[in-house]
């Protein structure tokens, strides 16, 4: 499958999963989650969905909560996206934002010490 088609599906998945969490989720923990990216396998059997949260809960607990709700999210995703096969979902906490903040703070410290 062409990479632009996979990118389009991943983009649609990010949008629709965000909508599902905002509109359909009953768990308040799930409502704090923001979907940042999705990566879909070439055969559309598997998708890794990256998320972050403003919640103070540990990332392990957040991952556990959202992965427990993945079957519900997958069912809703299947209803909203026109795909022959809806991929299995694995949610992973996105650490790139924290990493970028750490780098930014280091650069700020360097400039303050000059």
N, C-alpha and C positions, 0 to 999 in steps of 0.2 A: 504494500500500500504506500502511496506517495506520502512524503513527509509533511507536505502542506495539508493533506487530508487528516493526518494524525494530529497535527497542530490545531486544526479547526475543531476536531472532536474534543481534544483536551481543553481548549478554550471554552467550548460549550459546556463541558462538564464542570469547570470551575464556576461558571455563571449559574448553572442550574443547581449545583450542590449548595452554593451560597444562598440561593433562593429557598431551597428546601430547609436548610438550617434556620433561616430567618423566619420563614412562614409556618413550617410544619412541626418543628422540634418542640417538644414539651419540656425537655430538660433545660434548665437555665444555663447549665455549663455549656451545652451545645450552642446556645445563642451567643456566647462570648467568642466563638471561634470564627476566624476569618480565613477563607481558603485563598492561598497565595499562588498555587500552581498545581498542575496535574501532568503526569507523564503516562502515556498509554503505550502498551506493547504493540508490536507490529500486527499481531493477530487479533488484537482487541480483546484478549482474554483476561487481561490484568491491567490495573491502573494504580499508580502510586499518587496519592493526593497529599499535597503539602499544605499545612495550615499553621497559623499562629493564633495567639489569644492575648487579650489584655487582662485576663484573669490572673490572680496571684497563685493559682494552683500549680503544683509541679507538672512539668511537661509529661512525665510518665503517666500521671493520673488523667491528664487531658487526652493523651493517646489512647489509653484504656477505654475511657468513656466514648470517644468518637468511634473507635474500632468496634465496640459493642453495638453501636447504632448503625454500623455499616450495612447490615442486611436491609434495614428500613430505608436507609438512604439509597441503596442500590435499587430497591423496588420502586421508590419514587422517581429515581433517575430513569428507569426503564419506561415509566409512564410518560415522561416529559420529553425524552429524546427518541428520535426515530432511528434506532440502531437494531440490527439483526440480533446481535448478542451484546448484552450489557456486561462490561468487564467486572471482575471481582475487584473490590476496592480495598486498598490498604492506606490508612492515614498515617502520616509521618509529620512530626513537629518540625517546622521550618526554622532552622537556627541561623539562616543567613542574615536576618534582620538584626539579631543580637550580635553577630559577628561584625556587621557593618557599623553598629553603634560603638563596639569596642575599638575598632580601627579609627573611627572618627574621634573618639576620646583620646587615643594615643597621639593622633596628629595635632589635636588641640593642645595637649600638654607640651608637645615639642615646640609649637609656635609660641606658647606662653613663656617657655624657658629661654627663648632666644633673646 
